[in-house]
């Protein structure tokens, strides 16, 4: 390959060389000061020479045809055929390879790639033995408690998408150490970006074939209220297959849906979620709320790039690119490709309109205009309207041949047309409100849960069973809105017991999994958590059932509990219930407590926000397991000027660090607040740390007349009686002075 590709040469600093290597790893575009501009388009070998390295840095470069004072715009990729003498040292072992996650269901095998949201790995389902892909989100996402809480709701919505042009999400969750993951179908193919590197530009019929499938998948997601936010060639996979007639065909899969950015998210996390600047719509660049038309704009950028080999807007930095998207008119495709169909030029121009109101309002209208390009200009275009049928009809456009040298994606099965995206969302909300009032399944479960669930368990007809599960899905949502924890707890137990029914039937398995996943949605469990923190005296069974549901939900339950605690005005009883339940969650509560404590530190330790201080205190008291990262946070709170936080930190430290908490506890024995002194002495006794030094410090407090309350007297006396053998004599002397 080295002999076949033209060579580009650049003299760069060591820092610039590292920047280029990182850009190549992520497949990004950078400006490179070349000694000579590329004479043609297509892939090149880039050799970067530095003053300190003996051999050049070798990368695969794709010129984008744009230059500036900073050099030439190149999209970089790793050089896959490095000579042994120029090969970099072996990369450190990936900490996730070989790890089992999701309760041991998935074993991570190897790293496949990395994007703005996280890294993707191949993995094996240990129960079924089949291959899956697992996306591990970047560590930065674990640090924002609001993002983590919303992650469950959006991942649940993604898992419910079912379309041939979308990758199916199987599972999602968070490990006790904070790792956020999604498992999905394993797709073998090439990204559209990789195909671009080889083919450079595409003919209009091929672009139409690709975009018809891409827009079909996106339209399915839009109809369910999900916006992609990062449509680009890197997130489109093209899979080669054989159809029923033995012909080679290709199918498109849209990957990597983004997550909505809650107001609490900022900094590194917000930047990762913001999208890729060269594909961002004007409203996305301005930070406005997004709808389906933002993805239409990104499709317009992608169509322009596929036709011309470069994106419409490119500048030295991301901020300049955003300004161009907002204010600069998009160039015409025909300016670069004069031979292009004028209808295609007009379609791209409309998709790239600055005002979202001037674009195609939804993917259905974009598809209709794309289909019109499959007929010669002036000929009647095929009808794109197909009503609102739920079946998957065949597309009316003709099949395109697949040349051996430049494979063409053939026409996909089309999805039926749906209403405008905004209208669809409004209708969906109206349906939800109707369901929230009542459904037959809801009424039956409320009146006789054992009877209805018993009929479900006894149902042997496959279709009837799946239909009942669909009814149960809607009923669970209504019951959750009502906070009916007792009925939900019975449903959860029955659904778990029916898991084996889906082993041999994918439809049954997916339906069961869909209902089961409702019980790990913090948004759905929110009213249940509120019931736990504020149970009525006459409904104590609801509080008990709510506690069990939260415990069964694990990390998601902890997020639901935290969200409820922030919404409620917590009295002492509610605070006790919160702490008790958090402690009962054990490892599952760790990522929630860590993220929440990090967020609350400034407000809570300042002492000016009582609610924040009380919440931080409750979170500290909820720590139950040894955890290094949590221990470091607790250590920060132990130096707070707020005594209640110091007291809670002392109690948390014994659980988080065990014997390693001894130096901190010895320091807190000298604290001026009695409650902190009590917590420190109790902690020393719990870790068997009442040795000579501890007895001396406790004795100093006794001698100084600090023991002024009966509680402190009793705690110190109990600690001195548990002193180590080497300190027993000194402890006896202090006990005498204490009068105990």
N, C-alpha and C positions, 0 to 999 in steps of 0.2 A: 504493500500500500504506500510505503514511503516513496518509492520510485514513481508511482503513478500520479500522485497529487502534486500540484504546484506548491512551492514553498514561499511562505511569508516570513520576513525577518524583522525582529524588533529588539532594540537595546532597552532594557528596563532595569529599574532598581529592584533590590531584594523584596521590598514591600510590594511593589507593583507585581512582581512575579508571584507572590503569595496571593494577591488579589485575583490574578488571572487563573491560578490553579483552583481557587475556590469557585470562581465563576464557571469554570469548565465542569467542575463537579456537579453544579446545579443546572448546567445548560443555559446560563444567562448571557445577556448581551453586554459588552463593555466597549469602551473606546481604547484603541491600541495605537500608539505612535509607530507606524511602520516605516522602514527605510524606503520601501517602494510600494505604491498602491497596487492592489490586486488588478491584474489585467482582465480577468473574467470572473464570472460568478461561479457558484458551486463550491464544494468543499476544498479546503487547502490545509496544508501542514504549517502550523505556526511554530517558529523556533524563537524563543525568548532568551536572550543572552544577558547575564548579569555579571558584575565585576567579581563576585565571589565564587560562583559555581564553575566547575571545570567543563560541564556539559550543558547544552541548552535545555530549557524547559520546552517539551514538545507537546503541543495540543492540536486538536482538530478544530479548525476555524471555518465559519461560513460568513463571508462578507455580505453585508446587508445593503451595500451600494450607497452608503451615506458617510460623509467626512465632515470634520469640524476642526477647530484649532487643537482639539485634544487627540486627533488621530482618526482612524477608520473604525466604523461600527462593525464589530465582529460578534457573532454568536459562537460561543466556545463550548467544546465538549472534550472529555478525556481522550487522549491518544491511546488507542487500544493495542498498538503494536510497538511498544517501547523497546528499544534495544536494551540488552542486559546492562550495558555500562551506563545507560542513562535512566534506568528504572529507579524510582524512588524507594526508600526503605519501606519494608512491609508495614502496613497500617496496623495500629493496635487492635486487639481482639474486640469485636463488638460485644458489649455487655448483655445485649438482648438475645444473641444467638445461643440456642440451647436452653433458653428459659421457658418454663411452662407458665401460662397465664390462664385467667378465667377459671380458676379452680382446677387447673390441670387439663382443661378441655383442649387447649392448643399448645403445641410445642413449636417454638420459633426455630426455623432451620437456617435461613440465610437472608441477607439484606438484598433487596431488589432495587431500591432507589430512594430518593428523598425529594420532598417538595416543600412548599412554604408552610404547610400545616404540620407535616411529620414525615417520618421515614416509613417505607413499606417493606415488609418481610414476607417471604414464603413461610408457610407453617403447615403443620399436619394436625388434623383433628384426631386426637388420640382415641376417641370412641369409634368414629366411623372410618378412620384411616385415610380419608380423602384430603387433597391439598386445598388450602385456603390462603388468602392473602390477609395479612394483619397490618393495619396502619397504626403505628405508635406515635401519638401526638408529641410535639416538642415539649421539653420540660417547662418552658415559659408558661404554657397553658395551665399547668398544675397550680400556679401561684395565685390565680384569681378565682376566688370562691364563687363569684357570680357566673363567670364563664363555665366553670365546672358544673354548677347546678343546671345551667341551661343546656349544657352539652347532652345530658340525658334526654331532654325533651326533643331536641333536634335530631339526635341520633335515632331516637324511636321513630320520628317521622320519616327519616331516611330509610329505615329498615322496612317500612310499609310500602315503599315504592316497588312496583312490579311492572317492568317494561323491558322489552327485548333490547333496547338501546341504552339501558342503565345497568350498572353493576349492582347486584343484589347484596345488601348488608345482612349478615347472619346474626351478629352479636356485637355488643359494645359494653363498656364498663370501665371501672377504675380499680387498680390494684392497691393494696394497703400502702405501698410506698409512693403512691400518687400517680403511677403510670396510667394514662388514658389510652384506650385502644378501641379500634373497630375491626371486626373480622368480616371478610367479604369473599365473594366468589373469586377464585383464582382464574385470571384471564391471560391466556398466552397469545401474544400478538406483538405488533409494533405500534408505538405512538405515532400520531400524525406528525409530530415534530421530527421523529427519526425518518419518516418517509420524505419529509420536506428536504432533509439534508441530502438525500439522494436525488430526488426529482426536481428540486428547486422551485419550479412553477408548475401549476396544474391547468389543464384545459377546463373550460366552463362545464361541459357535461360531467366531468369527474368531480368538480367542486359541488355541482348540484346534487350528485348522488351522495356525497359525504354529508352535505348540509341537510338533506332531507332526513337522514337518520339522526343526526345530531339534534336537529330541531324537534324531531318526534320525541326523543327522550326528554329533552328540556321541557317540552310542552306538557308531558305527563307529570313531571315534577311541579311545574307551575300550577297546574290544576289542583294540586294538593298543598298549595301555599308555600312551596320551597323554591328559593332562588339560588342559582348556582354560585354567582358572585366571582367566579374565576374561570370563565370559559376561554380556553386557549388550546393550541395544538398539543401541548404537553399533557393535557387532561382528556385527550381523545385517543382511545385504543382501537386499532383496526385489526380484526381477527379474520384470518383466512380459513375457509371451510369448503366442504363439498356439499352441493345441494342434493336433493333427491334424484336428480338426473345425472349426477356425477360431474357437474360443472363446477369449476373453481369459482367461489364467490367470497365476498368479504362482508363482514358485519362490523358496525361501529358500536363501541361502548363508551359512554360518557363517564368519566371518573371524577372523583375528588370534589364533591359538593362542599362549598364553604359553610361556615357557621356564622350566624348573626352576631354582631358585636354589641354586647350590652353596654350601657353607659359607664359601668364601673371599669371596663377594660380600657387600658391605655398603654402607652409605651410599646415595648417589644411585642406583646401579644396583639395589640391593635394593629401594628404594622404588618404582622404576619397575616392577619385576617383581612387586611384592607384590599387585597387583590394584587394583580400584576399590572403595574402602571400602563404599559403600552396597550392593554386590552380593557382598561377601565372606562366606563361611561362617564359623561360629564357630571351627572348627579352623584356617581360613586366618588369621583375626584373631590366633590364639594362636601362629602360626608352626609348626604341626604339619605332619606329612607329609599330603599330600592324596591323595584317591582320587576315583572317579567321583561319590561322594555330595556332594562339594563343588560340583561343577557342577550337581547336582540342586538344591542349595540356591539357587544363583544363578538357576536357572530358576524356582524358587519366587518369588524376589524380582521377577523380570521379569514373571511372570504376575500378581502382585499389582499391579505398576505399570501394566500394560496395562489391568487392570480398573478401577483407581481413579484413575489419573492421577498418582500419587505413589508413592515407595518406602516400605516399611514402617518404616524407621529413618532418621531425618535429624537431625543435630545441628550445632552450630557448628564442630566440627573433626573431623578423621578419627579421632582417638583416642577421642572420645566415641561416635562411630558404631560403632567396633569393640567398645567395652564393651557397647553396646546389643545388638549381634548375639550376644555371648557370654551375656548374662544376662537380657535383657528379652524377655518373650513377644511373639511377633509379633501384631499386630492382625489381626482377622478382616476379610476382604474384605467380608463382609455388613454390617459396621459402617458402611461408606461406601456400599455398593451393596446395600440390603436386598432388591432384586429378583433378586439373583444366584442361580443354581442352587446349592442347598446342597451338592451333590456336588462342585462346583467349589471351594467354600469349604473343604470338608474336604480336597480334594486339595492345595490351596495350603498349608493348615495343616500337612499331613504333610510336604510338601517343605521347609517352613521350620522343621522340628523342630531344637531345639538339639543334640540327640544325633544323630550321623550314623546310628546303629543304628536310629533310629526313622523315618528317611526311606525313600523308595524306594531299594532297594539298587543299582539300575542304571537306565539310560535305557529299557530294554525294559519294566520294570514301570511306569515313569512313562507310557510310551506306551500301555500296556494300559489304564491308568486313564483317560487322556485319551480314548481311543477309546470308553470306556463313556459319556462325556458326550455323544456324538453320537446316542444313543438316548434317548427319553423316560424319565423316572424310572419304575422299575417294570418296564419292558420288558426282555427278555433282551438283554444287550450282545453285540456280535460277538466271536467268539473271537479272542484276540490271539496264541495260540501257533501257530507255523508251523514248528516243528522247526529243524533246522540245515542246511537246504538252502542251497547257494551261489547259487541263482538269485534274481533280483529279481522277486518276486511283486507283484501289484497289491493295494493296500490294500482291505479289504472295506467300509470306511465309504463312505457315499454322497457324491457330489460336492455341493458347496455352490454356490449361484448367486453370480454376481459382480455386485453392484449397481453402477450407473454412478457413483454418488456416493461410495460407500465400498467400494472393491475388496476382495474377499475372496480369501485364498489358498486354492485348491482342494486337495483331498486329493492328497498326493504318493504316488508309488510307495513302498511300505513295504519296509524291509529285513527279512530273515528274523530271527526271534528268535535270540539267542545265549545262552550260559550266563552266569551271574553274572560281573561284571567281575573279581572277585578270583579266581574259579575259572579264568576264561579266561587270566589272567596266569600262574597256576600251571601250567596246561596248556601255555601257550606256552613257559614256561621248561623244562618237562620235554621238550617237543619239541626245543627248542634243544640240550639236553644229549644227547638221543639222536642228533641230527644231528652234534654235536661228536665223538661217538665214531667214526662212519663213515657214509658214504652211497655208493651206487654211483658217482656222479659223482666224489666225492672219491677213492675208490680208483682209478678209471680215470685221473684227472688225476695222481695221485701216481705210478702205475706207468708210464703212457705219455701224458704231457701233449700231445705232438705229435699222436698219433693221435686223441685225444678232441677236441682243438681243431680238428684238420683236418676231422673229421666235422661239427663245428658250422659251420665256414666253408663246407662244401660242401652243407649242408642247404638245399634250395630250397622245401620245403613250409612254408608260413607258420606253421601251427599247431605243427608239429613243431619249428620253429626257436624259437618263443616258449617251448615246453615245455622245450627244452634250456637256454634262457637262465634259466628258473626253477630248473632243476637246478643250473646254474652259480652262481646267486645263493647257494644254500645251501652249495655246495661252497667258494666263496670265503670265506664266514664261517668254515667249519671250518679251512680252510688258514691263515687269518689267526690263528686261535686257536693253531694249532700253530707259527706263525712260519715257515711254509714259503715264504720269500721267493722262492726260485728258481722254483717253480711259479706263484706269484702274478704274478711279473713276466712270464712267458709269457702268462698269461691276460690281463693288462692290455694287452699289445701287440696281441693278437688282437682283443679287444673294441674297442680304438681303431680298428683297421683295418676293423671291420665297421660303423662309424658310418653310412656311406652307405646301408646296407641299410634304414634306417628312415625315409628321406626321404619316401617316399610312403605309408607305413603307420604310423598312430599307435600301434597295438598293439606293433609291432616296435620303433618308436622309443622308446616308454616302457620296454619290457623291456630294451633295450640301455642306455638312460640309467640305469635302476635298478641294473644291474650296474656300470656305469662309476662311479656315485656312491659305491659301496662303497670305491673306492680313494681317496676324499677324506674318509674318516671317521677322525679321529685315534684314536678308541677302537679301531676295527678294526685300524688300522695300529700300535697300541701294541706288540704282540708282535714285529712286524716291526722296529720301531725298536730294541727291546731286542736283537734278533738282530744289528743293525748295531753296537750299542755293545758287544756281548759275543759276537762270532763265535768258533766253535770252529776250531782249527787245521785240522781235517779237513773243514771245511765253509766254506772261503773263498768259494766261489761263492755261498753264502747271504748273506754280508756284502756282496758286490758287487751282488747282486740287490736286497737291502734298500736299499742306497744309491740305486739307480735308482728304486725304488718311491717312496722318500721325496722324491726330486727331482721326479718326475712329479706328485706330489700337491701341490706348491707350498706355499701357506700351511698347508694341513691337514697336510702332511708335517712342517713345522716344529713345529706343535703336538704331533704324535705324538712327534717327536724330543725335544722339551722334556719331555713327560710321562714318557718312558722315562728320561731323564736324572735326573729327580727321584725316580724309584722305585728306581733302581739305586745300589749303592755303587760309585762310579766310580773305577777305577784310572787310572793315567796314560795307558794305551793307549786306554781308553774315552773319556777326556777329549779326547784328540787326535782321535779319530774324530768326536766331537760337534762340535768346533770346525771341523774340515775340512768336515763335511757342512753345517753352518749357513752357512759362508762360500760353499759351492757353490750354496746356494739363492738367494743374491743378494737382490733386492727382496722375494722371497716371505717371507724370514725377518724382515724389518723389523718388521711389527706384533707378532710374537711376542717379539722381542728387546726392543722398547720396553715392552710390557706387563709382561714378566717382570722387567726391570731396575727398573721403577718399584715393583714389588711387593717386590723383594729389598733395596732400598737401605738401609733402616734396619737390618735384620739383618746384611747383609753388611758395611757400613761400621763397625758396632759392634765387629767382630772377635771376638765371642763365639760365633758360630755358624760353625764351619769349613765345614760343608757349603754354607751359604748363600754364604759368601765365595768358595768354589771355583766354585760355579755362576755367580755374578755375573761372576767372572773369565773363565770360559769363554764366557759370552754376549758379553762385551765383545770377546773375541778373535774371536768369530764375526761381528762387524760387517764388512760387505764393501762397502756402497754409500753414496754421499753421501746424507745424510738429515738435514734440519735438526732435526726433533724428536728423533731418536736422538742427534744431536750435543749437544743441550742436556742430555740425561740423562748422556751420557759425561762432560760437563764437571763434573757433580756428583761423579761417582766419582773424577775426577782430584784432588779435594781430600781424598780419604779418608785417614785415618791409617794405613790398611793398605797397605804398599808394593806388594803383588802387584796390588791393584786400581788403584793409580796407574800401574803399569807397563802393565797391560792397557788402561787408559783412554788412555794415550799412544799405544799401537799402534792403538786403535780410532779415535782422533781424526783421524789422518792419512787414514783411509779415509772417515770420515764428513764431514769438512769440508775436506780438501785443504789448500790454502795458508792458509785461514783458521785452521788449527790452530797456526800459527807462534807467536803470543803464548803459548799454553799450553805448547808444547814448550820455548820459551826459559825459561819459569818453571821447568819440571821439570828443566832442565839443572842447576839449583842444588840438586836434591833430594839428601838425605843417603844415600839407598839406591843402591847401585851398579846394581842391575837397572833402576831407574827412570831413572837417568842414561843407561844403554845404550839404553833404549827411546826416550828423548827425542832423543838424538843420531841414532839410526837414522831416526827420524821426520823430523827436519830435513833429513837427506840425501835422503829419499824425495820431499820436496816442494820440493827445490832451495832450501832455506832457509838454507844455510850462508853467511851474509853477514857483514859486519863485526861486527854486534852478536853474532851467534852465535859467531863465532871468538873474540871477547873473552870471552864467558862460558865457552866451553870452555877457553880459555887460563887463566882464573882457576882452574878446577878442576885443570888440569895443574900450575900453580904451587903450588897448595895441597897437592900430593902425593896427590890423590884417585885417580890411576890406579894401582890396586894389583893388577889382574888382567890376564891375557893377553887375555881377551875385551874388556875395556874399552879396553885399549891398541889392539887391532886396529880396534875400531869407531871410536874417535876419530881414528886415523890415516887411515882410509878417508874419514871425513867431511871432514877438513881438506884432503885431496887433491882433494875435489869442491867446494871453496869457490868462490864467484863470483869473477869476474875482479877486481872492486874489492877483494876481501879476500884475494887470493892471496898478497900479500907478508906480511901479518900471519899467515896460515895457515902459511906457510913457517917463520916464526920460532917458532911454537908447535910445529911438527913437529920443529924442531931441539931445543927444550927437552925434547920427548917422547922424543928419541933414535930417531926413526923416519925 
